[in-house]
């Protein structure tokens, strides 16, 4: 019985790394945008409203 050893690397390994990098970059932009929106909403609340949820202006 003959066996064949396949040791060639996948030709699309670099593309996988590129997609991984792009995916990480997109996730970072999405996280930044969510944080930006949260800060905008919190900044629009009054001091009394912030106190109701246990926050102060110095917390953010």
Helices and strands as residue ranges (DSSP letters): H 13-44, H 47-52, G 57-59
